[in-house]
Amino acid sequence: MKFTAHINVMPHKALLDPQGKAVTASMKNLGIPEIQNVRIGKHFELEIEAVSEDEALQKVEKACKELLSNPIMEGFQIEITAN
């Protein structure tokens, strides 16, 4: 069975996000200072072949922990859907 995983990887809130700070400052230059506290991360979309959603989730979690994120600096959220 095929599944699709959507993964969001974001820096931990306790860490400085220099890209987010730069974008937040740029919002003021664009005349929209109401947009504040921008945080920038990564989004991945993966297709997985697995016998169940649980197996697909396990495979994706392994990929996130070992390759797609840096657990010291980032956290991740996974959403799995069947195709």
C-alpha positions in Angstrom: 0.0 0.0 0.0 1.2 3.5 -0.8 1.2 6.4 1.7 2.1 10.0 1.5 3.9 11.8 4.4 4.0 15.5 4.9 6.7 16.5 7.3 7.3 19.9 8.8 10.7 20.5 10.4 11.0 23.6 12.6 13.7 25.0 14.8 13.0 24.6 18.6 11.3 27.7 19.9 14.1 28.2 22.4 16.7 28.7 19.6 17.4 31.9 17.7 16.0 31.8 14.1 18.0 34.3 12.2 16.1 33.8 8.9 12.8 34.3 10.7 14.1 37.4 12.4 15.2 38.8 9.0 11.8 38.1 7.4 10.0 39.6 10.4 12.1 42.8 10.0 11.2 42.8 6.2 7.5 42.7 7.0 7.9 46.2 8.5 9.6 47.4 5.4 6.6 46.0 3.3 4.2 48.0 5.5 2.8 45.0 7.3 4.3 45.2 10.8 1.3 43.2 12.1 3.1 40.0 11.0 5.5 39.2 13.8 7.6 36.3 15.1 8.2 34.6 11.8 9.9 31.1 12.1 11.3 29.4 9.1 11.6 25.7 8.7 11.4 22.9 6.0 8.6 20.9 4.5 9.1 17.5 3.0 6.6 15.3 1.1 7.5 11.6 0.8 5.8 8.6 -0.8 6.2 5.4 1.2 5.4 1.8 0.4 4.2 0.0 3.6 1.7 -2.7 4.6 0.0 -0.3 7.2 -0.1 3.3 8.3 1.8 2.4 11.5 4.6 0.9 9.5 4.7 3.9 7.2 4.9 6.2 10.2 7.8 4.2 11.7 9.7 4.4 8.5 9.1 8.2 8.2 10.0 8.8 11.9 13.3 6.9 11.3 14.0 9.1 8.3 13.2 12.3 10.3 15.4 11.3 13.2 18.4 10.1 11.2 18.4 12.3 8.1 15.7 15.0 7.7 16.1 16.9 11.0 18.7 17.7 13.6 17.1 16.6 16.8 19.4 18.9 18.8 18.1 22.0 17.0 14.8 21.0 15.4 11.5 19.2 16.0 9.2 17.6 13.4 5.6 16.9 12.8 4.3 14.1 10.5 1.0 13.7 8.7 0.4 10.4 6.9 -2.3 9.8 4.3 -3.2 6.7 2.3 -3.0 7.1 -1.5 
